[in-house]
Amino acid sequence: MSPSWLDNLERSLEERLEQFLRSNPSQDQLLREQHLQDRQRDLHNRRGQQQLQARELRRQLLTLAEQVQAWTQRGEKARRAGALELAQRADQHVVALMQQGRELWEEFEALGLQFAELEEQLNSLKTQEKQSTSRRSLDEDWALFEAQQELEELRRSKGLS
């Protein structure tokens, strides 16, 4: 299948952008920095969402723990009163609540692993940003050094030094 005009246009625009960025390294650097900032912002937003989700899961687990405790006490009370069928139903309800708690706990653990992975990504981006900043500073320092060298050469050639 031959490429469509849209594919050709997209390829042409990508080539022009790459050519522009090769001939304008400072713009390429700015684009890379913007990409890093966008990625960091996205990761920070995701971290905030995960923290909210973790709080909600904690709240659900605590509520569930209270329910397990209450239904366990009710089952014991029913057993002491001789209402064995009611006690058995309460015990079954406790088992169901415990299963629900295990599922929530697994979700909570998975969220913790996702959070740790997200933190690693953020730390990696911070490292990249520091490297990018130090490279930019080195490039700027080198450009300044070259300009000073050229100025010194001009002064010597004009006999001003």
C-alpha positions in Angstrom: 0.0 0.0 0.0 1.4 3.4 -1.0 1.7 6.1 1.6 -1.1 8.6 1.6 -0.7 12.3 1.2 -1.2 12.6 5.0 1.7 10.2 5.6 3.9 12.1 3.2 3.0 15.4 4.8 3.7 14.1 8.3 7.1 12.7 7.1 7.9 16.0 5.4 7.1 18.0 8.5 9.1 15.6 10.8 12.1 16.0 8.4 11.8 19.8 8.5 11.6 19.8 12.3 14.6 17.5 12.6 16.6 19.7 10.1 15.5 22.9 12.1 16.6 21.4 15.4 19.9 20.2 14.0 20.6 23.7 12.7 19.4 25.3 16.0 20.8 23.3 18.9 19.5 25.8 21.4 15.9 25.2 20.2 16.5 21.5 20.4 17.7 21.9 24.0 14.6 24.0 24.8 12.4 21.3 23.3 14.1 18.6 25.3 13.8 20.6 28.5 10.1 21.2 27.8 9.6 17.5 27.3 11.3 16.8 30.6 9.1 19.4 32.4 5.9 18.0 30.8 6.9 14.5 31.8 7.6 15.6 35.4 4.3 17.4 35.6 2.5 14.3 34.4 4.3 12.1 36.9 3.6 14.6 39.8 -0.1 14.6 38.8 -0.2 10.8 38.7 1.6 10.7 42.1 -1.1 13.0 43.6 -3.8 10.7 42.2 -2.2 7.7 43.6 -1.9 9.3 47.0 -5.6 10.1 46.9 -6.4 6.5 45.9 -4.2 5.2 48.7 -6.0 7.4 51.3 -9.3 6.0 50.0 -8.1 2.4 50.2 -6.8 3.0 53.8 -10.2 4.4 54.7 -12.0 1.4 53.2 -9.7 -1.0 55.0 -10.3 0.7 58.3 -14.0 0.7 57.8 -13.8 -3.0 56.8 -11.8 -3.8 59.9 -14.5 -2.1 62.1 -17.1 -4.1 60.3 -15.2 -7.4 60.9 -14.8 -6.6 64.5 -18.5 -5.7 64.9 -19.8 -8.8 63.1 -17.4 -11.0 65.0 -18.8 -9.6 68.3 -22.3 -10.1 67.0 -21.6 -13.7 66.0 -20.2 -14.4 69.5 -23.2 -12.8 71.1 -25.6 -14.9 69.0 -23.6 -18.0 69.9 -23.8 -17.2 73.6 -27.6 -16.7 73.3 -28.0 -20.0 71.5 -28.9 -18.6 68.1 -26.4 -20.8 66.3 -27.9 -20.3 62.8 -27.6 -16.5 63.2 -24.0 -17.0 64.6 -23.1 -19.1 61.5 -24.5 -16.4 59.2 -22.5 -13.8 61.0 -19.4 -15.9 60.7 -20.0 -16.3 57.0 -20.4 -12.6 56.7 -17.1 -12.1 58.5 -15.4 -14.5 56.1 -16.8 -12.5 53.2 -15.6 -9.2 54.7 -12.1 -10.7 55.3 -11.9 -11.8 51.7 -12.9 -8.3 50.7 -10.2 -7.0 53.0 -7.6 -9.2 51.4 -8.6 -8.0 47.9 -8.3 -4.3 49.1 -5.0 -5.0 50.7 -3.7 -6.6 47.5 -4.9 -3.5 45.6 -3.1 -1.3 48.2 0.1 -3.2 47.8 -0.1 -3.0 44.0 -0.6 0.8 44.4 2.5 0.9 46.6 4.6 -0.8 43.9 3.2 1.6 41.3 4.0 4.5 43.6 7.6 3.3 44.0 8.0 2.9 40.3 6.7 6.4 39.8 9.1 7.8 42.3 12.0 6.1 40.4 10.8 7.7 37.2 10.7 11.1 38.9 14.2 10.7 40.3 15.5 9.6 36.9 13.9 12.7 35.3 15.5 14.9 38.0 18.9 13.4 37.2 18.3 14.0 33.5 17.3 17.6 34.2 20.5 18.2 36.2 22.6 16.7 33.5 20.8 18.8 30.9 21.3 21.9 32.9 25.0 21.2 33.5 25.4 20.5 29.8 23.7 23.8 28.9 26.0 25.6 31.4 29.0 24.0 29.9 27.9 24.9 26.3 27.3 28.5 27.5 30.6 28.6 29.3 32.3 27.3 26.1 30.6 29.9 23.9 31.8 32.6 26.4 35.3 31.2 26.3 35.4 31.2 22.5 34.0 34.8 22.4 36.7 35.9 24.9 39.4 34.2 22.8 38.2 35.9 19.6 38.1 39.3 21.4 41.7 38.7 22.6 42.8 37.8 19.1 41.1 41.0 17.7 42.9 43.1 20.4 46.2 41.6 19.6 45.7 42.1 15.8 44.8 45.8 16.4 47.6 46.2 18.8 45.3 47.1 21.8 46.8 44.5 24.2 
